[in-house]
Every structure is written in C-alpha cells, then in structure tokens.
C-alpha cells in the first residue's frame, strides 16, 4: 500500500545553545534529520514532507533532494499544528507515517512493523503507535492497554488510552511501555482529526497525541509496534543527548564490523561518519575516523589516530599512526606514514612508500616509488621505482597558476631538491642533493645546481660588545 511520510523538523532546540537548527546538528557525520530521511526512503513512500521552521532556508538547503517536499510551520504551535502544515502536500496514499527530525536512530525494521500494524486488514482504518519499554519511564506518557494489571503489559490487549506521567495514578506510573510519538494512521482520518484539534491547554498548542482519544471515540482499534531498543526512539534536545546517541550509534557500527571479522583494538574508540567497507583480515587501531565512502581491501592494517575520507585502499597496505588521507587511492602493499598526508587526487600504485611528514596532492606515483621523509609532491606524475629524497618539494604554484612536474621511471631525486614546475625529470636521471631544477633534466644523467663552496680563512666570529 502507498505511504506518506511527514517528518517534523521545525524545532529550535534551545537546550543545544547553538545558532544551528537542532535537526542540522550532526550524528555520525550527517544531520540528524538526514538519518530520518534515509530511514523513510527505505520504506519507498509516495511522498516525504519535511515540516521546517527554525533555521528556515538553511534546513531546506541542507536536505533538499528528489522526492522531498517542504512545509513551513510559522509560528510553531505544537506537533498537531506542524502536521497540519503538511496536509496540503500529502499524496493520495492510504497511510501516513509521522516521524521526528531529532529522533535519528529508529530502525527501518521497527518502522516497517509499525506501518504494517497500521495497514493490517487492508488499511481500512487502523492507527498504530511505536512504543518501547523503559527501565525508568519517568516523564513519558504511558500506554494503558486492556488487561493491564499492576503496571505489567498484557501479552495481548489493545491500547485504550495514553496517560501522561503527571496525570497517571501510581499503578499507571508502574507501566514501563511508553509512547514514542511516532505513529501511522489512515491519511483521510488524519486530516479529519487534525481539523478538530483544540489548543485549550496551558501551552496554547495543538498536540498530535490528542488525535488518539478521537480515534478511540470513533471505535478505531489502536495497534502498536515495539521498538527492540530504547535508543531507537530517543530524541536529541541537548549536546549531552547528542553525544550519548553518537556513542550508541558508533558502538552499533563497531559491533557490525566485529561480526564481519574486522579486528578493532577498542570498539569504543572508532568513529564512522559515512560508509566503511572492509575485506578480510582488516585491523584497525584506536581513535581512527572514517568519513564519506571508505573501502579497505584484504589484509590491511590501520594504525592509531588516522583519518580516512573517501579513500580506497587495496590489499596488503599498512597505514601507520597519525596519517590523514582524503579523496585518494592507495594501491596494494603500500606503506603510508606515520604522519603522512594524502590530499585529494593522490593516486598511488602498488608497493609505494610514503613516509613520515610527506604530503602528496593531485599526483600519481608509480609502482615501487618512495618518498620516505619530509617531502611535498603536488601536481606531479611520478614514474615507477623513483626515489624522492628528504626535503624535496615540487614547486607547483607560481601565485596564480598550478603547473605539473613529471618524473620518469627510475629517477633519483637527491635530498633537499626543489623542482620548479613545469619541469620534466627524465627516466633514470639523478638530481644532486640541494639542487634547484628549473629546466628539463635529461634521462640517465646527473643534474645538479650548486654554488661553489668557499672557506674564508680570515673570518673571525663576532664578539659581544661590552657595556
């Protein structure tokens, strides 16, 4: 059956103490509301409507994409009022699912179960609420079911009402099943119920939960789906809550890696902010960060404190501690670091060594080549089996334009050399240490530029002047 999804994302988030709208704060590298959108897309809805308010165009720009419609809530007069703004954009789908832009970790499985419960019986009129059982439900609305005794949830029984904590009796407060606020219901009935909402309450707002007694009064059976984990329905209202959910999410990702056979030195000290795909026998040390799309082949070792962003690393490579790789490709059996940096456009062939304090940018480096110490290689084509000595730099920028350096196969670049682009070093060429090369260096020849060394015999060291 067809489905509409409404995502409520208009809140300011005062407790975040930030100018950034709450739903744009990031968890695992992407905005909170983006997690919710991704989960919604997995349900193949006909329509996704995001209701925004605080942050205005910033929210729209951050999440705009195919299949997403926007409704503005201004002023913000409660959750029922927010959904009402989305009504003109709802498609003809039989069921509408209500989600929250600051509840990022609800599983797709739980949402499918919820929608299925609402659509049971052909979607003729069912409402379903996603619930969860908490060890400490203080402050949450309790789900009261037919047959509930002494706070214990019956094995079966329809929901007869939702009672807020402040209004609950002692027996009702013993109930551990709480209302998450995530619900699904027939679209046509939702529109009717929203039109009947009242704001006669202390806050002067229109609450979405007020449609529940309307449904019950009409004799509609209210079903439920239960989230298997409490964190699936937790929202973010503060930086502390955001940090707590981040750790929960990261541990979930780490457990999936462990289950797939990846060795993690400490599952509590890894951050995945995108997609990480690993082959067999991959080992990752502590405090590594993976951003964007990272693919690691077989038999790869990642040392501690490394950052990899949009990187592909082929089999047998070792990345030592404190390396930073971004938008780069690393061939098989390479050795990177420690303290190396591969910037966007770096492409390394197999058996390449990039050592400590070496930076590579927008360059290809052929098989077997080495830059083991303190070098910068930018806008360059480096051939096979090239040795780049310590202190070597390619001068690729003249203040306006970038130019290319080409180094042929088997060339040897002596330490502390400066290659001023555009320049070509021929295959098998030797560049003497300390040279500044501004013209093409021929293949299989020694090229060097050095001033004559002098010793001044009459020189005397300066003496400090007496006062």
N, C-alpha and C positions, 0 to 999 in steps of 0.2 A: 504494500500500500504506500501511497505517496506521503511525504512528510515535509512539514515546515519546521525550521529551527529558528527560534528567537534567542539571541544572546544579549543579556543585559550588561551594558558596559558604560553606564553613564556616571558612575560614582566618582567622587573627588578623591576619596582616600585621605582624609585629613590626618589620620594617625601615621601615614607614611612620611609626613613632614617633608614633602617634595613638591616642586613645581610640575613634575612629570605626572600625567594622569595615572591613576593606580593600575589600570589594566595594561599599561605600557611598560611597567617595571618587568624586568627580565628574570625568567627562571630557565635554567639550562640554556642560556644564550638567546632566548627569544621571548617576546612579550607574553605576559600571562594570557591575554585574550587569544593569541595565536595558537596556544595549546588547545584552547576550547574550540576554535575554528577547525583545527586539524581533526579533532575527535568528531566534530559534527560532519565534516566532509566524508568521513569513513562510513557514515550512515546513508550516503547517497541521497541527500534531501533534495526536494524540488526547489526550495528557497531557503536561504540563510539571511536573516535580517539582524544586523547589529544595531542596537539602540545605544547611541552615544550622547554625551552631554558635556561634562567637564573635559577639557582638552580639545574639544571641537575638531577642527580640521587635522590636528596632529594625530588623533586616533584614526581618522579616515585614511590619512596618507600612509600610516604605518601598516594597515592591514587590508587596504583596498586590493581587490583581485576579482577574477571571474567568479560569477555566481554569488557575490556578496552585495546585498543591498543595505542601505543605511537609513535609520530613522532617528531624528534628533529629539531628545527629551529636554525641554527647557520651558519652565523650571523643572527641577526634579521633585516630583510629588509622590514618590513611592514606587514600589515594584509593579503594582497593578497599573498605575499611570504609565510606567515605562512600556509595558507590553501593549497597552492601548495605542501608543505611538506607532507600533509596528503593524497594527491591524490592516491599514490600507495597502500594505506591501505583501501581505500573506497571500500565497497562492491558493489554489483550489484543493490543496492536499487535505486528506481527511483528518490527519492528526497533526498537532503542533507540539513541539518539544521546547520547553523553556530551560535555558542554561544560563550560567552566570560567568561573566568575563574574568572574574577574580577567583574562580574555582578551577584550577588548571589540570588537576590530575585524575579527573574522573575517567575510568577506563571505558574503552569502546564496548567491551563485553557488558558492563553494567548498563550502559545507555541502550544497547540493543535489547537487553532484558526488560528495561523499563518501557521502551516503545512497544515491544511485543506484548507486555501486560496490558497496555492501554488499548492495543488494537485487537486483543483477544475477542473472538466472537464476531469478527468482521468489522471491527471498529465502529459498531453501531452506537456507542455512547460511553465507552469506558474511560475513566480517568485513572492514572497511575502516578504514584509518588515514589521517588527514590529515597529509601531510608537507610539508616545504618545504626548499629548498636554500639554505644559508647560505654566505657567503664565509668566515666563521670559525665553524665549528660546535663549537668548543671547549666542553666541558662538557655537550653534548647527546648523547642516545642516537642511534646511527647505524642507518640502515635497511640491512641487508645483504640483497641480492637474489640470486637465482640468476643467475649470469652476471656478477656484479660483478667487475671486474678493475682493480687499481691505484687503487681509490677512485672509478672512473668508473661512474656509473649506467648500466646497460644500457638500450637502447631498450625492451626488454620484459623481464619476469622477475618472478616472484612474490617476495614478502618471505619470507625463510627464517628470519630472526631479527632481533631488536633488541639491539644490544650497547651497553652504557653506556660512556661515554668512559673511565672509569677501568679498564675491563676490556678495552678494544679494543686490537688489535695496531696496529702502525704503519701497516699497509696499511688497516686498518679506520678508523683515525682520519683517513685521507685522504678518506673518504667525506663528501660535503657534504650529503647528504639526511638530514634528522633527523626524529625523532618529535615531533609536537606534543602528543601525549597525547589529542587529540580523535579519537574513534573511534565507529564504528557497528557493531552486530552483532545477530544474532538474539536476541530477548528471552529465549526459552526457554533457549538455550545460555548466555546471560549469567548467568542465575540459577544454572544448574548450576556454572559456573566460579567464581562468587563463593563458593559454598558450599565449594569446595575450596581456597580461598586459605589460605596459611600466613603467619605473621608471624615465621618463623625467619630474621630478618635483624638487622643491627646496630641498627636503629631500633625493632625490635619492632612494625612496622606492616604493614598489608595493602596491597600495591601493586596497582593496577589493571593495570599493564603485565604482571603475572605471568599474566594470562589469555592473553596472546599465545602463549607456549610451550604452554599447554594446547590452544589451538586448533590449533596446528601438529601437536601429538602426535596429534590426532584426525583429521589429514589434511585439515583445512579450509584452503582457499586464502585467503590474506590479500591483499586488494586494497588499492589506495590511491587517493587523490586528492591532487593537488599544489596547494597554495595559490600563486597567482601572485605574491604579495608576501610578503616575510618578516614584515612588520609585522602580517599577518593572524593570526599565531599567537603574537605576543609577549604575555606576561603582565605584570602590574604587581606588583612587590614593593617598590618604593621610590618616594619622591616624584620622584626623578630620572627613573625609568622612566615614571611617570605624565606628567610634563612632556614627555618625548620623544614619547609616543604622542599627547598633545594636539596637538603641533605637526604630527605626521604627519597626524592626522585633519583638522585645520584646513586644512592645505595641500590635502588631497584635496577638501574642500568648496570652497575658493577656486578650484581648477582647474576644478571643475564650473561655477562661476559664470562664469569667464572663457570657458569653452567655450560657455556660453549667451549670451555677448555683453555681460556686465556689465563695466564698467571698474573695475578695482581699482588704486588708486595704488601699493599694495605688497601682493601676495598673501600675503606672510609676516606682515602686520600686520592681520589681521581675525580676529574670534572669532565663531563662530556656535554658539549654545547652544540650539538648537531648530530651527525651520524658517524659512528665509528664501526668499521667492518674489519674483522681480524681473521687471518688464516690460522693454520695450526701452529702450535708451539710459539706463540707470541708471549713475551714477558714485558710487563710494564711496571716500572718502579714508582715510587711515591711522588705525589704532587704534580702529576702531569695533567695538562689541559688539552683537550681535543675539540676544535671548533670547526664548524662547517661540515664538509664531507671529507673524511679521512679514511683511507683504505690501506691496511697493513697486510702484506703478504705473509708467507710462512717463515718461521724461524727468525723472527725479528725481535730484537731487544731494544727497549726504550729506557734510557737511564732516567734518574730522578730530575724533577723540576724542568721538564721540557714542555714546549708549547708547539702543537702541530695544528695548522689551519689550512683546510682544503689541500691536503697533501696525499700523494700516492707513493708508497714505499714498497719496493719489490723485495723478494725473498732474500733472507740471509744478511740483511743490513743491520748494523748496530749504530744506534744514535746515543751518544754519550750524554752526560749530565749537562743541564743548563743550555740546551740548544733551542733555537726558535726557527721554525720552518713555516713558510706561508706561500700558498699557491705555487707549490714546487713539485717536481717529480724526481724521485730518487731511485736509481737502478739497483739491480741485485748486488749483494755482497759489498756494499759500500760501508765506509766508516765515517761518521759525522761527529765532530766535536771532540772534546767538550767545548762549550762556549762558542758554538758556531751559529751562523745565521744564514738561512737560505730565504731570500726575498722573492717576491713574485717573478715568475718567468725563469727561475733556476731549473735546469734540467740536467741531471747527472746520469751518465751511462754507468755500466757495471764496474765494480772494483775501483770506484773513485774514492779518494780520501780528501775530506775537507776538515781541517784540524782546528785547533783552538784559536779563537779570535779571528776567524776567516769569514768574510762576508761575500756572498755570491748573489748577484741580481741580474735578471734578464739575460742569462748566459747559458750556453750549452757546454758541457765538459765531457770530453770523450773518455772511453774506457781506459782504466788504469792510470789516469792522471791524478796528480796530487798537488794540493795546496795545504801544507801541514801547519803553517804558523802565520798569524798576523798579516793577512793579505786581503785585498779587495779586488774582486773580479766582477766588473759590471759591463753590460752591453758587449759581450765577447763571445767568440766562437773558439773554444779550446779543443784541440785535437786529442788524439789518443797518446797515452804514455808521456804526457807533458809533466815536467816538474816546475812548479811555481814556488820560488824561494821566499823565505820570510821577509816581510816588509814590502813586498811587491804590490803595486797598485796599477790598475788601468785607469788612466785619466780620461774618462768618457764624456765629461761635461765641460763646455767652454763658457758657461754662464748663460747660454741661450739654447744651444743645441746639444743633443746626445750623439756621439759617434761610436763606431764599432772598432774593437780590436780583434784581430784574427791571429791565432797562434797555431802553427802547423803541428802535425804529429811528431812526437819525439823531441820537441824543443825543450831546452833547459833555460829557465829564467833565473838568473842569479839573485841573491838576496838584495833587498833594498833597491830594486829596479823600478823605474817609472816608465810606463808605456803610454805615450801620449797619442790618443786616438784622433783621427783614424790612422791606424798603422797595422802592418802585417809582419808577423814574425814567421819566417819560412820553416818548413819541416826540418827537424834536426839542427836548427840554429842554436847557438849558445849566446846568451846575453850575459856579459860580465857583471859581477856584483856592483851595485852602486851606479848603474848606468841610467841615463835618461834618453829613451829612444823616441825620436820624432819622425824617423824615416824608416822605410821598409828594411828589415834585416834579412839578408839572403839566407837561403837554406844551407845547412851544413857548414856554416861559417861562424867564427867568433866575432861578435859585435859588442863594442863597449865604448863608453864615453866617460873619460876621467880627466880631471885637471892634473897637471904634473905635481907630484909630491915634493915638497920642499922642507928642508930643515934649516932654521935660521940660527946659526951658531951664536950670534951676538945678542940674541934675545935674552932679556932678564925679566923675571916675574915682577909684577908691581908690588910696591910696598905700601903699607898703610901709613897715611900721614899722621904725624903726631900732633896733638892739640897745641 
